[in-house]
Structure formats: structure tokens, C-alpha cells
């Protein structure tokens, strides 16, 4: 709340650089301005490349802590900081979509709007909410893993909703299939082509499984259909919700327990055994050519 009440802290407390390619062009950058500036840069790129295929990856700095928005749209109440920031991002994404329409590119342009993890709950109303989901960022519970994804593009019926299992790693092979681009044969691609889900021609995802790793690359779980197994390491510390040490084996039926409150591991030991064995097999397949985790153990 202190930082939100002092917008100038973006300049006085942080020495955040703004890069263009490999050059620092502003130090410190005024983080109140970056969401609009990123958007404007993306629009300029679209205009310059509207006559040829292009790819834009636009990872907004917001709503990562600390939160900042332009002074002209700022809500002074710190309890509304996250809402205010998300509304600003929403407005800027709208400007980007308007630009795609303005340059008559909607008929052959896909726009994917999603996020990389759930809310950062320790920052309370500055970190967002997972709603009915358990926990948040940094965990393998649904609150940390299950995120919204909105897609607009040719062949995608407007207003449709899909609740099938898919993951960000499926975007690469899906876009490759849609554009007729061959994937490298010397690389193991973990994603799957989910074109049918995007276009509404398939009712079931080709993906029935998803392996869960911690942020330091440790194998921790497997989702298979509606079943989800988590193999937690013993810890004496409490988590973000103040819960005590977690049991090692946790089995959830996500269809009937989306909030992961009822551990069924004791009732279904055969399912635990089956999923754990499958989890280890998939881990071996995935890690054969894997890069090192971003944090060493």
C-alpha cells in the first residue's frame, strides 16, 4: 500500500532499466508508463510489418509487484491497486486489437492472451486472487497452475468456451500446424497440436496428462484426466495460507473437488501407485534433452 500511495517511488526506490534490444535506453524507467509504451511499440511494429508475416511476444511487466499505472487513470485506493492495474492492461490490449482491425489483419492474425502463473497471494490485494482454486504462484496446486487463456483468430467461433486440458507448451505445435510450418526433427517437442480445440471442431483434447514441476525443476505431480497426484516434499514450514506441513501424497478428483480440499490418497492407493509410476515415466521422457532449471538445487 505504501508504494501505491507514493507513485513517485517508481523513480526514487527502484533502478529499473528499460532495454531496447541490448541497450539500456532509460534508467530508471518510470514504470507508470511502461504498459502504454509497450503497447505503442507493438502497434508501431504491426504497422511496419503489416504486409508480411510477423510475430509479437508482448509480456507486460504489470501486474508484477510493484504495481504502477499512469497518473491519469490511477485509483488512489490501494485496495483497488490490482483491479486498477488489470483494467489498464485490458484497455491496452484493446488498443492492440483495434490496431489489428485497423490494418485489416484480423482475418489472418491470431491473438493469444494468457498468463504464466496464478496470483502472488502473499501480497494480498496487490497480488490477485485465485477464486475457488487452492494456493497460488509458486505452487503446483491449481491456484498456481490453472490460468485463463483468451484466443482470437480466424476459424475460432466467437464467444465459445473450452474447458479441455491444454497447456502453454501446446501453442508452438498448434501454431505450426495452422501455418503449415514443420517442427524441427532433432528436438523433442512436449506440446501437442490442439487446433481442433481452438477451432471448435474437436470436443476432446489430445492431451490427457500434464506433469507438474516445482519452480526449481523438481518433479512434483501428474494430472491425468480428472485425477491429480501431488508428491510433496516434507517441510516444517507453513505455506502462504498458514497451513501446516503437507502430507507427502495428495490425490484429488478435480471434477468434484476443484479446490483440492479432499485428499483421497488413502482411499485410492492403486490410483496413487498408477499415477506415480506414470509420472516417473513421463519425467524420464521429458528430461532426456531438458535444459537445466533456472535455479540450481
Secondary structure, 3 states (H helix, E strand, C coil): CHHHHCCCHHHHCCCCEEEECCEEEEECCCCCCHHHHHHHHHHHHHHHCCCCCCCCCCCCCCCCCCCCCCHHHCCCCHHHHHHHHHHHHHHHHHHHHHHHHHCCCHHHCCEEEECCCCCCHHHHHHCCCCCCCCCCCCCCCHHHHCCCEEEECCCCCCCCCCCCCCCCCHHHHHHHHHHCCCCCCCCCCCCCCCHHHHHCCCCCCCCCEEEEECCCCCEEEEEECCEEEEECCCCCCCCCCCCCCCCCEEEEECCCCCCCCCCCCCCCHHHHHHHHHHHHHHHHHHHCCCCCCCCCC
